[in-house]
Amino acid sequence: MAVATCWSTAVTLPHSPHPELAVEAGLHFDTSLPYAVRLVFPPVGRVDAVEWVFGRDLLNEGRLAPAGHGDVTVRPGADGEVLVTLHGGTGAAVVNVPAEIVTGFLVECYALVPAGREHEHLDVDGLIVRVLEGR
């Protein structure tokens, strides 16, 4: 049975036109996807929810030193923050997440699925069925 954790927090976008404006976001982890975390921005007005999926280890490594290549990079920021840079087809956005939120979230993630034990939580048969059914 899958178990999940979610931490909601306010983040800022330091390179946006309004760097001080706080935006709600959530960090999500589900034991059925043990290698991944999700950064989710809930829907606002007519804008649908936005979700980024990336490696749990990337988030962990990036809170201490620059990590990642490609669509998502993570690095420590100033004043107890973690900077997550999301690269998309129309550009990049830097998301400033409080470091204590990231650390607390990761402590829960690694308590649910310890490092090196991720493979024990994969449901490969279920995944194959979902792929074959087109879900």
C-alpha positions in Angstrom: 0.0 0.0 0.0 1.4 3.4 -1.0 1.9 6.1 1.7 2.4 9.7 0.9 3.5 12.9 2.5 2.9 16.5 1.4 4.3 19.7 2.8 2.6 23.0 1.8 4.6 26.2 2.0 4.8 29.7 0.5 7.6 30.1 -2.0 8.9 33.2 -3.9 10.1 33.6 -7.4 13.2 35.8 -7.0 13.7 36.5 -10.7 10.1 37.4 -11.4 8.7 40.9 -11.8 7.4 40.5 -8.2 10.2 38.7 -6.3 8.7 39.4 -2.8 5.2 38.0 -3.7 4.6 34.7 -1.9 3.0 31.8 -3.9 1.6 28.6 -2.5 3.3 25.4 -3.4 3.5 21.8 -2.2 6.2 19.2 -2.0 4.7 15.8 -2.5 6.2 12.3 -2.1 4.5 9.0 -2.6 6.1 5.6 -1.8 4.7 4.2 -5.0 7.2 6.5 -6.9 10.1 6.2 -4.4 12.7 7.9 -6.5 10.7 11.1 -7.2 9.3 14.1 -5.5 6.8 16.6 -7.0 6.7 20.3 -6.7 3.1 21.4 -7.2 1.6 24.8 -7.7 -2.2 24.7 -7.2 -4.6 26.2 -9.7 -5.0 30.0 -9.6 -8.0 31.6 -11.3 -8.1 30.2 -14.8 -4.6 28.7 -14.6 -4.4 25.0 -14.1 -2.2 23.4 -11.5 1.4 23.1 -12.5 3.5 20.1 -11.4 7.2 19.3 -11.7 8.5 15.8 -11.0 12.2 15.3 -10.3 14.5 13.1 -8.2 14.3 13.0 -4.5 18.1 12.6 -4.3 18.4 15.7 -6.5 16.5 17.8 -4.0 18.5 16.3 -1.1 21.9 16.9 -2.8 20.9 20.4 -4.1 20.0 21.7 -0.6 23.7 21.3 0.3 25.5 22.1 -3.0 24.5 22.8 -6.6 23.1 19.7 -8.3 21.3 18.7 -11.4 21.5 19.1 -15.2 18.7 19.7 -17.6 15.1 20.6 -16.7 15.6 20.9 -12.9 18.5 22.1 -11.0 18.7 22.7 -7.2 21.2 24.7 -5.2 21.4 26.3 -1.7 20.3 29.9 -1.6 21.0 32.8 0.8 19.3 33.1 4.1 18.2 29.5 4.6 16.6 28.9 1.3 16.8 26.3 -1.4 16.6 27.5 -5.0 14.9 25.1 -7.5 15.3 26.2 -11.1 12.7 24.8 -13.5 13.6 24.9 -17.2 10.7 24.7 -19.6 10.0 25.3 -23.3 9.4 29.0 -22.7 12.2 29.8 -20.3 13.2 29.1 -16.7 11.8 30.0 -13.3 13.7 30.0 -10.1 11.6 29.0 -7.0 12.9 29.9 -3.6 11.8 27.3 -1.0 12.5 27.7 2.7 15.3 25.3 3.6 13.6 24.1 6.8 10.6 23.0 4.7 12.8 21.1 2.3 14.8 19.4 5.1 11.7 18.4 7.1 10.0 17.1 4.0 13.0 15.0 3.1 13.3 13.6 6.6 9.8 12.3 6.2 10.5 11.0 2.7 13.6 9.1 3.8 11.7 7.7 6.9 9.0 6.3 4.5 11.6 5.0 2.0 15.2 4.9 3.2 17.9 5.6 0.7 18.9 2.5 -1.1 15.6 0.7 -0.5 13.6 2.5 -3.2 13.5 -0.7 -5.3 11.5 -2.5 -2.6 8.6 0.0 -3.2 8.4 -0.3 -7.0 5.3 -2.1 -8.3 6.8 -3.1 -11.7 3.9 -5.4 -12.5 1.3 -2.7 -11.8 3.3 -0.3 -13.9 3.3 -2.6 -16.9 -0.4 -3.1 -16.6 -1.0 0.7 -16.5 1.2 1.2 -19.5 -0.6 -1.6 -21.5 -4.0 -0.1 -20.5 -2.8 3.4 -21.6 -3.2 5.0 -18.2 
